[in-house]
Amino acid sequence: MPLEFTTSAPLSIGVELELMVLNTHDHNLVRGATDLLARLDKVELDGEVKPEITESMIEINTSVNTRYEELLGELRDVRDAIVVAADRLNVAVAGGGSHPFHKWNERRIFPTERFQRVSSLYGYLAKQFTVFGQHIHIGVPSGDDAVYLTHHLARYIPHFIALSASSPFSQGEDTSFETSRLHAVSAFPLSGQMPPVRTWDEFNRYFDEMLGYGIVASMKDFYWDIRPKPEYGTVEIRICDTPLTVELAAQLAAYAQTLAADLLENRRDDDSDGLYRVYSYNRFQACRFGFNGELVNPFEHSHARLRDDLLETLERLTPAAASLGTALPLMSIAALAAREENDSRWLRERYLETKSLPDVVRMQAARWRE
């Protein structure tokens, strides 16, 4: 049976945020998800809070929103409920793309059928997948639009990497990368980017082929940076680290929504094959150097500094932002880019002050509460 693409409200937005569950002694990860989720089950919330692959993680799923202000309000409400529940259990919760000093072999897989199956298939990679990301869903009216948008949003993936980067430390070391989280994602065989299909019918033929090989059972088995999500009627951007604040998470969603509006209104016919030839290089530049990464434009055979490319894009989006009500969050993003500030820089600055990774995590948990 072909995958049916559910029609959703165009440009609606939703967010998933994966969060750390910490002890309050040295702020290492703790197996606290089950108890925390049990408390949150008693709280009436928009959206839901769910388990993730290991017992030191939880995931926020927002409801469907149409405006930035609605999304931000919902994220703040859920954040506050999580903080209250965590306090009663004497645990803490934090954003960030990776825990700075936890040891992957100490993690335990959350006991659901899907997570146990992933662990059985991928071995130690499943525990190393204790990293924390933000996923952004953008509603589209058709599968063909989802395929088009998936390809054309790929050109802007480095922007989202630099803006959301919050995982400079891993296994107790400064990695020298702005984001180390994406190395864990890249280890999976079905990571990277969607193949060069052009229509939803073509995508269905590709999916049926992969299903026939026994490689995938559902869309969840594709760990692409961006993927169509037919059951929701969305395109899902999966590249972001979890920010340290819900405010930045909402701003990133507003940027994605505005980009999608512009791309759908002003259809591009650029050859996405050319873009994918430089995709991995541009992605690496963003992961390693953030705003100072050097991006290759395959169509103009030119190079541009990521910060400058982002600021030019934000300027171009001004009319779309005014129409969508996203002018203020895009102004905030522009200010961050102009100052070359992201959460990885903040975390490194806190380490320079304290010389203590446990203190860094304590402060990022305090920042999440704010």
C-alpha positions in Angstrom: 0.0 0.0 0.0 1.3 3.5 -0.8 2.1 5.9 1.9 -0.8 8.3 2.1 0.2 11.9 2.7 -2.1 13.5 5.3 -3.2 17.0 4.4 -2.3 19.5 7.1 -2.7 23.2 7.5 0.0 24.9 5.3 2.8 26.4 7.4 1.5 25.1 10.7 4.3 24.4 13.1 5.2 21.9 15.8 8.3 21.1 17.8 9.9 18.2 19.5 12.6 18.8 22.1 14.7 16.0 23.7 15.9 16.9 27.2 18.4 15.7 29.7 17.3 14.2 33.1 20.0 15.0 35.7 20.8 14.2 39.3 21.2 17.3 41.5 24.5 16.1 43.1 27.0 16.3 40.2 24.5 16.9 37.5 25.3 13.7 35.6 22.5 12.0 33.7 20.2 9.9 35.9 17.7 7.1 35.1 14.8 9.4 36.1 12.6 9.4 33.0 10.0 6.9 34.2 9.3 8.7 37.5 9.2 12.1 35.8 6.8 10.9 33.1 4.6 9.3 35.7 4.2 12.7 37.5 3.6 14.6 34.2 0.9 12.1 33.2 -1.2 13.7 36.0 -0.8 17.2 34.5 -3.1 18.5 31.7 -0.8 19.9 29.0 -1.1 20.8 25.3 1.0 18.3 23.4 2.7 15.5 25.4 5.9 14.5 27.1 7.3 11.1 26.1 10.2 8.7 26.8 13.2 8.6 24.5 15.7 5.9 23.7 17.5 5.9 27.1 16.1 6.3 30.6 18.0 9.6 31.1 15.9 11.4 28.4 12.5 12.8 27.9 10.9 14.4 24.8 8.4 17.2 24.5 6.0 17.1 21.6 4.0 20.3 21.1 0.5 20.4 19.6 0.0 21.9 16.2 0.3 25.7 16.1 -0.1 28.3 13.4 1.7 31.3 15.0 5.0 31.8 16.7 3.4 33.3 19.8 1.2 30.3 20.4 4.1 27.9 20.1 6.2 29.9 22.5 3.4 30.1 25.1 2.9 26.3 24.9 6.6 25.6 25.2 6.8 27.8 28.3 3.8 26.1 29.9 5.3 22.7 29.3 8.7 23.8 30.5 7.2 25.1 33.8 5.3 21.9 34.4 8.5 19.8 33.8 10.4 22.0 36.3 7.8 21.6 39.0 7.6 17.8 38.5 11.4 17.5 38.5 11.8 19.5 41.7 9.4 17.2 43.5 11.6 14.2 42.5 14.9 16.0 43.3 16.1 15.8 39.7 16.9 18.5 37.2 16.2 18.9 33.5 18.3 20.7 30.9 18.5 21.5 27.2 21.7 21.1 25.2 22.7 18.8 22.4 25.0 16.5 24.4 25.7 15.9 28.1 29.3 17.2 28.6 30.7 14.3 30.6 28.4 11.3 30.8 29.7 7.9 29.8 27.5 6.3 27.1 28.1 2.7 28.5 26.3 3.7 31.7 23.0 4.4 29.9 20.0 2.1 29.9 17.6 1.6 27.0 14.0 2.7 27.8 11.9 -0.5 27.9 9.6 0.0 24.9 9.4 -2.5 22.0 10.7 0.0 19.4 13.7 1.2 21.5 14.6 -2.4 22.3 14.5 -3.3 18.6 16.7 -0.3 17.8 19.2 -1.4 20.5 19.2 -4.9 19.1 19.8 -3.7 15.6 22.4 -1.0 16.2 24.2 -2.3 19.3 26.3 0.3 21.2 25.2 3.0 18.8 21.8 3.0 20.5 23.3 4.0 23.8 25.6 6.5 22.1 22.4 8.0 20.7 21.9 9.6 24.1 22.1 13.0 22.5 19.4 15.7 22.4 17.9 17.4 19.4 15.1 19.7 18.3 12.9 18.6 15.5 10.7 21.2 13.7 7.6 20.2 11.8 6.2 22.4 9.0 2.7 21.7 7.6 2.3 21.2 3.9 -0.8 20.5 1.8 0.6 17.6 -0.3 3.2 15.0 -0.7 4.6 16.7 -3.8 5.1 19.9 -1.8 6.8 17.9 1.0 9.3 16.5 -1.5 10.0 19.9 -3.0 10.4 21.5 0.4 12.6 18.8 1.8 15.1 19.3 -1.1 15.1 23.1 -1.0 15.3 23.5 2.8 18.6 21.5 2.6 20.4 24.6 1.3 19.7 26.2 4.7 20.7 23.3 7.0 24.0 25.0 7.9 22.1 28.0 9.3 20.1 25.8 11.7 23.3 24.0 12.8 25.1 27.2 13.7 22.1 28.8 15.4 21.2 25.8 17.5 24.7 24.4 18.3 24.8 23.5 22.0 27.1 20.4 22.2 30.7 21.5 22.2 31.6 19.0 24.9 31.4 15.2 24.8 32.7 12.5 27.1 34.4 15.1 29.2 36.3 16.8 26.4 36.0 19.9 24.4 35.5 18.5 20.9 36.5 21.8 19.1 33.2 21.5 17.2 30.3 23.7 17.6 28.1 20.6 17.6 29.3 17.1 18.4 25.8 15.7 18.6 25.5 15.2 14.8 28.4 12.6 14.8 26.2 10.3 16.8 23.4 10.7 14.2 25.7 10.3 11.2 26.8 6.9 12.4 23.4 5.4 11.5 23.3 3.9 8.0 20.0 5.7 7.0 21.2 9.1 8.0 22.1 12.0 5.6 19.7 13.3 3.0 16.6 12.0 1.1 17.4 10.5 -2.3 16.8 12.7 -5.4 13.1 11.8 -5.9 11.0 14.6 -7.4 7.4 13.7 -6.6 5.5 11.8 -3.9 4.8 9.0 -6.4 8.6 8.6 -6.9 9.1 8.7 -3.1 6.5 5.9 -2.7 8.3 3.8 -5.3 11.6 4.3 -3.4 9.9 3.5 0.0 8.3 0.4 -1.4 11.7 -0.8 -2.7 13.4 -0.2 0.7 10.5 -1.9 2.4 10.8 -4.9 0.0 14.5 -5.2 0.9 13.5 -5.4 4.5 15.7 -2.3 5.3 12.9 -0.2 6.7 9.5 -0.8 8.3 8.3 2.8 8.5 9.4 6.4 8.0 10.9 6.3 11.5 13.7 4.2 10.2 15.1 7.1 8.1 17.4 9.3 10.1 17.7 12.0 7.4 18.5 15.6 8.3 15.1 16.5 6.8 12.4 14.1 5.9 8.7 14.1 4.9 6.4 12.9 7.7 3.3 11.7 5.8 1.3 10.6 8.8 1.4 14.2 10.1 1.4 16.0 6.7 4.6 17.8 7.5 8.2 18.2 6.6 10.5 17.5 9.6 13.8 19.3 10.1 15.9 17.1 12.4 19.3 18.8 12.4 19.1 21.1 15.4 20.7 20.6 18.8 18.2 21.2 21.6 18.7 24.8 22.6 19.3 25.8 26.2 16.0 27.8 26.3 12.5 27.3 24.9 12.7 30.9 23.6 15.4 30.0 21.1 13.6 26.7 20.2 10.5 28.8 19.2 12.6 31.3 17.3 14.2 28.4 15.3 10.7 27.1 14.5 9.7 30.6 13.3 12.7 30.8 11.0 11.8 27.4 9.5 8.2 28.5 9.1 9.2 31.7 7.3 11.7 29.9 5.1 9.1 27.4 4.1 6.6 30.2 3.3 9.2 31.9 1.0 10.2 28.7 -0.7 6.6 27.7 -1.4 5.6 31.1 -2.6 8.7 31.7 -4.8 9.3 28.2 -6.3 13.0 27.5 -7.1 14.0 25.3 -9.9 17.6 25.0 -8.8 19.2 21.6 -9.5 19.2 20.0 -6.0 21.8 17.4 -7.3 24.3 20.3 -7.4 23.4 21.3 -3.9 23.9 17.7 -2.6 27.3 17.5 -4.1 28.5 20.2 -1.6 26.0 19.3 1.1 28.3 17.2 3.3 31.0 19.8 3.0 28.7 22.7 4.0 27.3 20.6 6.8 30.7 19.9 8.2 31.7 23.5 8.0 28.7 24.5 10.1 29.3 21.7 12.7 33.0 22.5 13.0 33.0 26.3 12.8 29.5 27.5 13.3 28.9 31.1 12.1 32.5 31.2 10.8 31.9 28.2 8.5 32.6 28.7 4.8 29.7 27.6 2.6 30.0 26.7 -1.1 27.3 27.8 -3.5 27.4 25.2 -6.3 25.3 27.3 -8.6 27.5 30.4 -8.6 30.8 28.6 -7.9 31.3 31.0 -5.0 32.0 30.8 -1.2 30.3 32.8 1.6 30.8 33.0 5.3 27.9 31.3 7.0 27.1 34.3 9.2 26.9 36.6 6.2 24.8 34.1 4.2 22.4 33.8 7.2 22.0 37.6 7.6 21.4 38.0 3.8 18.7 35.3 4.0 17.0 36.9 7.0 16.9 40.2 5.1 15.3 38.5 2.1 12.6 37.0 4.3 11.5 40.4 5.7 8.2 40.4 3.7 7.3 36.8 4.5 8.1 37.5 8.2 5.8 40.5 8.3 3.0 38.4 6.9 3.5 35.5 9.3 4.1 37.5 12.4 7.7 36.2 12.7 9.5 39.5 12.4 10.5 39.7 16.1 11.9 36.1 16.4 13.8 36.6 13.1 15.2 39.9 14.5 16.4 38.0 17.5 18.1 35.4 15.3 19.7 38.1 13.3 21.1 39.7 16.5 22.6 36.3 17.5 24.2 35.9 14.1 25.6 39.4 14.1 27.2 38.9 17.5 28.2 35.3 16.5 26.5 34.0 19.7 25.1 30.5 20.2 24.6 28.1 23.1 28.0 26.4 22.4 29.7 29.7 22.9 27.7 30.3 26.2 28.7 26.8 27.4 32.4 27.3 26.7 32.3 30.7 28.4 30.8 29.1 31.5 33.6 26.5 31.5 36.2 29.2 31.3 34.7 30.8 34.4 34.3 27.6 36.5 36.8 25.1 35.1 34.1 22.5 36.0 31.9 20.6 33.7 29.4 19.6 36.5 29.1 23.4 37.2 28.5 24.0 33.5 25.6 21.5 33.5 24.2 23.0 36.7 24.1 26.4 35.1 22.5 25.1 31.9 19.8 23.4 34.0 19.3 26.8 35.7 19.1 28.5 32.3 16.4 26.0 31.2 14.3 26.9 34.2 14.4 30.6 33.3 
